[in-house]
Amino acid sequence: MHHFVTLFWSSTIDGITIGAIYALVALGYTLVYGVLQLINFAHSEVFMVGTFASLFTLHGLGVTGPQSGFVLIGVLVICGLAAMTASATTAFLLERVAYRPLRRRTTSRLAALISAIGASFFIQEVFALRYGRDILPFPRIMNKTVLFHIGSGEVRTDKVLVVLAAIVMMILLDRFVGTSRLGRGIRATAQDPEMAVLMGVNIDRVVVMTFILGGLMAGVAALLFGTFFEVTQYNIGFLLGIKAFTAAVLGGIGNLRGALVGGFALGLIESYGASIFGAQWKDVIAFVVLVLVLLVRPTGLLGEQLARSRI
């Protein structure tokens, strides 16, 4: 407990930062589950593809050191667009190849789950064969300047970027689902697919856009992850994907705002647990949280489904 008290503020800042990344990835799980009642376990590889797209774009731009001013903004925007495009394209292809044929044959959810796991390992091995199994470093995009201190915690520029970007993307997605015509189609499909078809909703289009939206969020998370941790690897999404899924369950699977709450909550729980028990227990803590939530409150902290979202 002495370490917990001493490291409280630094753990809080780090927990909020990594929690923001969890929340963005968790949105993909939440969207797909809300519409299809399916856990897309290949979503972790959608995130992984985004990290590689960010890295390759940085190499293509010739970025080898920290940028500043308008150049930094331009680099972040270009890398973000590249990561979002790559992740959204991957999510689109997953829906077309791994899920749509099964949906049209009205197979069980178990078959779709197995297909998702198979697609996940396939994408991992393709990248491992092409780019190797070693950790690939990111060039530092920005100077990680300490803006101010809160107790013993340092508030750096990269941490502020991660948190603010995640919140902005979450607000944009929430407003899109809540107010746009396509968003109403997503909520209608989540509530009652048969009735949605009778009301003129194109289910295939809604499902595709749901996967693409989740991919866009994962692409943003990939850029922020690379900016903060400055590494990627062929299986970088495996553990983070499980934690993002835990965040989605913790906040309420199928609930957009629950994904944000669950992401931040899991990040804080992990950081506090690491300060008490040690960093080697950090991953174990996340899995313990998942088990406890499923046992005690399987609907999550908020528990509201995507179908009942309010405009």
C-alpha positions in Angstrom: 0.0 0.0 0.0 3.0 2.3 0.5 3.8 2.0 -3.2 0.1 2.6 -4.1 0.1 5.9 -2.1 3.4 7.0 -3.4 2.6 6.2 -7.0 -1.1 7.2 -6.9 -1.0 10.2 -9.2 1.5 8.7 -11.7 -0.6 5.5 -11.8 -3.8 7.5 -12.3 -2.3 9.4 -15.3 -0.9 6.3 -16.9 -4.1 4.4 -16.2 -6.2 7.1 -17.9 -3.8 7.1 -20.9 -3.8 3.4 -21.6 -7.5 3.3 -20.7 -8.2 5.7 -23.6 -6.6 3.2 -26.0 -8.6 0.3 -24.5 -11.8 2.3 -24.9 -11.2 3.1 -28.7 -10.5 -0.6 -29.4 -13.5 -1.7 -27.2 -15.8 0.4 -29.4 -15.3 -2.1 -32.2 -16.3 -5.1 -30.1 -19.3 -3.2 -28.8 -20.6 -2.1 -32.2 -20.4 -5.5 -33.7 -21.9 -7.2 -30.7 -24.7 -4.7 -30.5 -25.7 -5.4 -34.1 -24.9 -9.1 -34.6 -24.6 -10.4 -31.1 -21.2 -11.7 -32.1 -17.8 -11.2 -30.5 -15.4 -10.3 -33.3 -12.2 -11.7 -31.9 -10.4 -10.8 -35.1 -10.8 -7.1 -34.1 -7.4 -7.2 -32.4 -5.8 -7.8 -35.8 -7.7 -4.9 -37.2 -5.9 -2.8 -34.6 -2.6 -4.5 -35.4 -2.9 -3.7 -39.1 -3.4 0.0 -38.1 -0.1 0.1 -36.2 1.8 -1.2 -39.2 0.1 1.3 -41.5 1.1 4.1 -39.1 4.7 2.8 -39.0 5.0 2.5 -42.8 3.5 5.9 -43.3 6.1 7.4 -41.0 8.8 5.7 -43.0 7.3 6.9 -46.2 7.2 10.5 -44.9 10.8 10.2 -43.9 10.1 10.9 -40.2 13.1 10.0 -38.1 12.7 12.3 -35.2 10.3 14.5 -33.2 8.3 17.1 -35.1 6.6 20.2 -33.9 4.1 22.8 -35.0 2.1 22.4 -38.2 4.5 19.7 -39.4 3.6 17.5 -36.4 -0.1 18.1 -37.0 0.3 17.1 -40.6 2.2 14.0 -39.7 -0.4 13.0 -37.2 -3.3 13.6 -39.6 -1.7 11.7 -42.5 -0.7 8.8 -40.3 -4.1 8.8 -38.7 -5.8 8.6 -42.1 -3.5 5.8 -43.2 -4.1 3.8 -40.0 -7.9 4.4 -40.2 -8.0 3.4 -43.9 -6.0 0.2 -43.3 -8.0 -0.8 -40.3 -11.3 -0.1 -41.8 -10.4 -2.0 -45.0 -9.3 -5.0 -42.9 -12.6 -4.9 -41.0 -14.5 -4.6 -44.3 -12.7 -7.7 -45.7 -13.2 -9.6 -42.5 -17.0 -9.0 -42.7 -17.1 -10.0 -46.4 -14.8 -13.1 -46.2 -15.2 -14.5 -42.6 -18.7 -13.5 -41.5 -21.1 -12.7 -44.4 -21.1 -16.2 -46.0 -21.9 -17.7 -42.6 -24.7 -15.2 -42.0 -26.3 -16.0 -45.3 -26.3 -19.7 -44.5 -27.8 -18.9 -41.1 -25.2 -20.9 -39.3 -24.7 -20.9 -35.5 -22.8 -18.2 -33.7 -20.3 -20.8 -32.7 -19.3 -21.2 -36.4 -18.9 -17.4 -36.7 -16.8 -17.4 -33.5 -14.5 -20.1 -34.9 -14.2 -18.2 -38.1 -13.2 -15.1 -36.2 -10.5 -16.9 -34.3 -9.2 -18.5 -37.6 -9.1 -15.1 -39.3 -7.2 -13.7 -36.4 -4.5 -16.3 -36.5 -4.3 -16.1 -40.3 -3.7 -12.3 -40.3 -1.1 -12.7 -37.6 0.8 -15.3 -39.5 0.7 -13.4 -42.7 2.3 -10.3 -41.0 4.8 -12.6 -39.2 5.9 -14.1 -42.5 6.2 -10.8 -44.2 7.6 -8.6 -41.5 9.1 -11.0 -39.0 8.3 -11.8 -35.4 10.6 -9.2 -33.8 9.4 -6.0 -32.2 9.5 -3.1 -34.7 10.3 0.3 -33.2 8.4 3.5 -34.1 10.3 6.7 -34.7 9.5 9.3 -32.1 6.8 11.6 -33.6 6.7 14.3 -31.0 8.7 15.6 -28.1 7.3 14.1 -24.9 7.5 17.3 -22.9 6.2 17.4 -19.3 3.5 20.1 -19.2 2.9 20.0 -15.5 2.9 17.7 -12.5 0.0 16.4 -10.4 1.6 15.1 -7.3 4.3 12.6 -8.4 2.6 12.1 -11.8 3.9 13.8 -15.0 1.3 15.1 -17.5 3.2 14.8 -20.8 2.2 16.1 -24.3 1.8 12.5 -25.7 -0.5 11.5 -22.8 -2.7 14.6 -23.3 -2.9 13.8 -27.1 -4.0 10.2 -26.4 -6.7 11.1 -24.0 -8.1 14.1 -25.9 -8.1 12.2 -29.2 -9.9 9.3 -27.7 -12.6 11.4 -26.1 -13.1 13.4 -29.3 -13.5 10.2 -31.4 -15.9 8.8 -28.9 -18.1 11.9 -28.9 -18.1 11.9 -32.7 -19.1 8.2 -32.9 -21.8 8.7 -30.2 -23.3 11.6 -32.1 -23.1 9.7 -35.4 -24.9 6.7 -34.1 -27.4 8.8 -32.2 -28.4 11.4 -34.8 -27.5 10.2 -38.4 -29.7 8.1 -40.6 -27.2 5.3 -40.7 -26.9 5.5 -37.0 -30.7 5.0 -36.7 -30.4 2.0 -39.0 -27.7 0.5 -36.7 -29.8 1.0 -33.7 -32.9 -0.4 -35.4 -31.0 -3.5 -36.6 -29.6 -4.0 -33.1 -33.1 -3.8 -31.6 -35.1 -6.0 -34.1 -33.4 -7.1 -37.4 -36.6 -8.5 -38.9 -38.6 -5.3 -38.2 -35.8 -3.2 -39.5 -35.9 -5.0 -42.8 -39.6 -4.4 -43.1 -39.0 -0.7 -42.4 -36.6 -0.6 -45.4 -33.2 -0.9 -43.6 -30.5 -2.6 -45.7 -29.1 -5.1 -43.1 -26.0 -5.9 -45.2 -25.1 -2.2 -45.5 -25.6 -1.6 -41.8 -23.4 -4.6 -40.9 -20.6 -3.4 -43.2 -20.7 0.1 -41.9 -20.7 -1.2 -38.3 -17.4 -3.1 -39.0 -16.0 -0.1 -40.8 -16.8 2.2 -37.9 -15.1 -0.2 -35.5 -12.1 -0.3 -37.8 -11.9 3.5 -37.9 -11.8 3.6 -34.1 -9.2 0.9 -34.1 -7.1 2.8 -36.6 -7.1 5.9 -34.3 -6.2 3.7 -31.4 -3.3 2.2 -33.4 -1.8 5.6 -34.1 -2.1 6.7 -30.5 -0.6 3.4 -29.3 2.4 3.8 -31.6 2.8 7.4 -30.5 2.8 6.5 -26.8 4.5 3.1 -26.7 6.6 3.5 -30.0 6.6 -0.2 -30.9 4.5 -2.7 -32.9 4.7 -6.4 -33.6 2.7 -9.0 -35.6 0.8 -10.1 -32.4 0.7 -6.7 -30.7 -3.1 -6.8 -30.8 -3.6 -10.1 -29.1 -3.3 -9.1 -25.5 -4.5 -5.6 -26.0 -7.6 -7.0 -27.8 -8.4 -9.2 -24.9 -8.1 -6.2 -22.5 -10.3 -4.1 -24.8 -12.9 -6.9 -24.8 -12.7 -6.9 -21.0 -13.2 -3.1 -21.1 -16.3 -3.5 -23.3 -17.7 -6.2 -20.9 -16.9 -4.0 -17.9 -18.7 -1.0 -19.3 -21.6 -3.0 -20.8 -21.1 -4.9 -24.0 -23.1 -3.3 -26.7 -23.0 0.1 -25.0 -20.9 2.8 -26.7 -20.6 5.0 -23.7 -20.0 1.9 -21.6 -16.9 1.1 -23.7 -15.4 4.5 -22.8 -16.2 4.0 -19.1 -15.0 0.5 -19.2 -11.7 1.4 -20.9 -10.8 4.1 -18.4 -11.9 2.0 -15.5 -9.8 -1.0 -16.6 -6.8 1.2 -17.3 -7.0 2.6 -13.8 -7.6 -0.8 -12.2 -4.5 -2.2 -14.0 -2.3 0.7 -13.0 -3.4 0.7 -9.4 -3.0 -3.1 -9.2 0.5 -2.9 -10.6 1.5 -0.3 -8.0 0.3 -2.6 -5.2 1.2 -6.1 -6.5 3.9 -5.3 -9.0 4.0 -4.8 -12.8 4.2 -8.5 -13.4 0.6 -8.9 -12.2 -0.8 -6.3 -14.5 -2.2 -8.7 -17.1 -3.5 -11.1 -14.5 -5.5 -8.2 -12.9 -7.3 -7.6 -16.2 -8.4 -11.2 -16.5 -9.5 -11.3 -12.9 -11.6 -8.2 -13.6 -13.2 -10.0 -16.6 -14.1 -13.0 -14.5 -15.5 -11.0 -11.7 -17.6 -8.8 -14.0 -19.1 -11.9 -15.7 -19.8 -13.5 -12.3 -21.2 -10.5 -10.5 -22.6 -8.1 -13.1 -22.5 -9.7 -16.6 -24.4 -6.7 -18.1 -21.5 -4.4 -17.1 -21.4 -1.1 -15.2 -24.0 0.7 -17.5 -25.7 -2.3 -19.0 -27.6 -0.4 -21.6 -27.7 -2.0 -25.1 -26.9 -0.3 -28.3 -30.5 -0.8 -29.4 -31.7 1.4 -26.6 -29.4 4.3 -27.2 -31.0 7.7 -26.9 -30.7 10.5 -29.5 
